[in-house]
Amino acid sequence: MHINTAAIQRGALSATEGRKPSTEKTQAAQAPGGAGAVADDVVISTLAGRLAKAAAATSATIQGFDHAALGAWVNGNTDDILYPLDAEHKAAAAKQLPQPNDAASARSAAAATAYVDRKGPNPFAGLSREQLAAISHDDSGTFTINERRAAFMQAYQEEEAWRTQVLAQAMHEYATTGKQTNFFKSVLAHFNELPLLEQSQYPANYASDLEGKIKLDFNYFNHAAGNGGPTPGSLADLLKNQDKQGLELFDLLLR
């Protein structure tokens, strides 16, 4: 099962570190529940106001976009976020001012620049994926490019951690049952929880394709759906008959 990585693995990432939208969901970015959700020097009330402003601006921009248009818009933002980390680009990014340019927002921007320079932690660790997406894809000027990059990288790292875990579970499921059904269920549940901006980076039929695979409940050992027995020529059938034929597993797989 291929998990689409276009949402986070852009060409510039490897060199530096990888439907129609719902207005209601895009605007749902709220401040985290407690002060421990972000760096101590980022004031929650100010961040909440900036998140709301960014989400409202994004909702207005993408209103009426279909899946393809939204995906292209997100791709363009991602290219901006992953600017080359050379001296010229970094200096220009560090000069950007947040909106509003009050003390709390300035500290947030400075913390993000420190993170990009590898001199400090990510100031947005602990925010939800919806909030991270609201920051990453804000092109209204509310958040600086370095704040957007920090939010993007936080989401990227969380996605990578999830994928590592779910792929390990998938390998265990396949080895013990011959199936991938629980894996598909996990991927679908995860996809449904992603912000619509991230979902736009997957094929339009991604969810329905997973639903079909779950319903089929295919057993790759038996090459049969559900609990059907081994079909002729399946791996299970070949293994069952290998002793009779005097064949090794390697021979069977080469057939």
Helices and strands as residue ranges (DSSP letters): H 11-16, H 23-26, G 35-37, H 44-62, H 67-81, H 87-94, H 103-116, H 129-136, H 145-177, H 181-193, H 196-199, H 206-216, E 218-219, E 224-225, H 235-245, H 249-254
